[in-house]
């Protein structure tokens, strides 16, 4: 990916994730959640599609940052970008797991479906899916933040905001945690994206001058 494409991917990831989280009808109660899905299936599916787009853009954009960190001689940055990219790519697994709720929302046995929906997030398969996601995303983001600060590829406050975004997903109330995380990720990645656009423009101008 070019640096411009990398910047676009990172910004798209934050915007799509924020839109998907805002659009997603969600409830902590299994019965209420299935009722929301049944009442607004297009909205629920659309929100999940936006989240998948976000995760894929994050994975692609972060992995593409490895080239930039190599240019800076930052092995820490390469490791952080790879780990974070892997973490976002693995997010697809839990989304696919959650999508099983669509069939449950339209099941005739509403009580039985709600019981299954409540139990599925405590079952071993979900743990197997979510633990690698958490480990790689958290480790990758923290390492990436340190690498951005050390290489000065982004302002110090952007690196701090990246960590705050990660913390918000775990500490903020469920109703707003995702919204806060994606919004803060967008703020954190904006100066890096501007830097990527500038580097692409400078490289293009240099090539044009040599021609």
PEVEN-V949588 format. One record per backbone hydrogen bond with DSSP energy under -0.5 kcal/mol. NH is the residue of the N-H (numbers start at 0). CO is the residue of the C=O. If there is no record, write none. Layout:
((NH	CO) (NH	CO))
This chain:
((5	1) (6	2) (7	3) (8	4) (9	5) (10	6) (11	7) (12	8) (13	9) (14	10) (15	11) (16	12) (17	13) (18	14) (19	15) (20	16) (21	17) (22	18) (23	19) (25	23) (32	28) (33	29) (34	30) (35	31) (36	32) (37	33) (38	34) (39	35) (40	37) (43	39) (44	40) (45	41) (46	42) (47	43) (48	44) (49	45) (50	46) (51	47) (52	48) (53	49) (54	50) (55	51) (56	52) (57	53) (58	54) (59	55) (60	56) (61	57) (62	58) (63	59) (64	60) (64	61) (65	62) (66	63) (67	63) (68	64) (69	65) (70	66) (71	67) (72	69) (73	68) (74	72) (77	73) (78	74) (79	75) (80	76) (81	77) (82	78) (83	79) (84	80) (85	81) (86	82) (87	83) (88	84) (89	85) (90	86) (90	87) (91	88) (92	89) (93	89) (94	90) (95	91) (96	92) (97	93) (98	94) (99	96) (100	97) (101	98) (102	99) (103	99) (104	100) (105	101) (105	102) (106	103) (109	107) (112	108) (113	109) (114	110) (115	111) (116	112) (117	113) (118	114) (119	115) (120	116) (121	118) (122	118) (125	122) (126	122) (127	123) (128	124) (129	125) (130	126) (131	127) (132	128) (133	129) (134	130) (135	131) (136	132) (137	133) (138	134) (139	135) (140	136) (141	137) (142	138) (143	139) (144	140) (145	141) (146	142) (147	143) (148	144) (149	145) (150	146) (151	147) (152	147) (153	147) (157	154) (158	154) (159	155) (160	156) (161	157) (162	158) (163	159) (164	160) (165	161) (166	162) (167	163) (168	164) (169	165) (169	166) (170	166) (171	167) (175	172) (176	172) (177	173) (179	175) (180	176) (181	177) (182	178) (183	179) (184	180) (185	181) (186	182) (187	183) (188	184) (189	185) (190	186) (191	187) (192	188) (193	189) (194	190) (195	191) (196	192) (197	193) (198	194) (199	195) (200	196) (201	197) (202	198) (203	199) (204	200) (205	201) (206	202) (207	203) (208	204) (209	205) (210	206))
